[in-house]
Amino acid sequence: MLNLAVLFFVVAIIAAIFGFGGIAGAAAGAAQFLFMVFVVLFVVSLIFGRRTLSR
């Protein structure tokens, strides 16, 4: 999923070089959404990854 965020970021940067248009806005929006999903999953994995079952 992080790969998709990086891919959309690169597409947004390339589109920005040629001028901001519809594709740049869509790619930037998708990259932002995927980045936020990645951050949430990262925080959840930190919280639940620390829990160990000690018997």
Number of C-alpha atoms within 10 A of each C-alpha: 10 13 11 13 22 15 15 21 20 16 18 22 16 13 18 15 10 9 11 13 11 9 14 22 14 14 20 20 16 18 23 16 12 19 19 13 14 15 12 12 12 12 11 11 12 11 10 9 10 8 9 7 5 4 3
